[in-house]
């Protein structure tokens, strides 16, 4: 027998309780929701996270609101499945993060004094080691994209004092790594070229941190800018009745320069 529409059953509840009620109803009555597992939701959650990222980079606040809702639903879904296995429920999740935040912010909930955000991060990493972690790098997921992983590694080791003092030192390291890469390029050693290119990228990501730039965001914005410019180029070439594949590079450059005006 069909249940009443959730909005009629739950509209008088607080928003979060309403969501939990709907989640329960869907899990109990919807064929698709009943079938889901922790594993089947995983890739969907990853997709939702990237959609959230797109909304943030596009500064699309209505879309951001929707994507946050999608992620919140996933958190409730995972917790509901765990509750069915008598592991934990959403209240345990919320209480757990509350306790963690209080413990890891002794400068707010205790008598620890900090001078700035760097000391906050350093205390955070020290407290995590006290919780039983053997390495400050244990919390870096192995499946993170390489650029994001490099940035997280650098942030975490900085928390225990393993870092450069000045950004000029980091820039000098970038120059050093570039020269080492050039040396291996001239020697035409593919294995060493790969190693040195990795070192260059790692040092560039480190320098980005020192100048306050998120390298992932910077690269993604450049990707979007390139796509916008190239699609403008394709459109104008087509309007002029020409073929891009048969066009000399010099003529392409003329269209490319024009594209910079619409995507500076």
Protein Blocks (a to p, Z undefined) as FASTA:
>chain_A
ZZddfklmmmmpcfklmmmmmmmmmmmmmmklmmpcfklmmmmmmmmmmmmmmmmmnopa
klmmmmmmmmmmmmmmmmmmmmmnomacfklmmmmmmmmmmmmmmmlmmmbdcfblmlmm
mmmmmmmmmnopabfklmpcfkbcfklmmmmmmmmmmmnopacfbfklmmmmmmmmmmmm
mmmmmnopaklmmmmmmmmmmmmmmmmmmnopafklmmmmmmmmmmmmmmmmmmmmmmno
pafklpcfklmmmmmmmmmmmmZZ
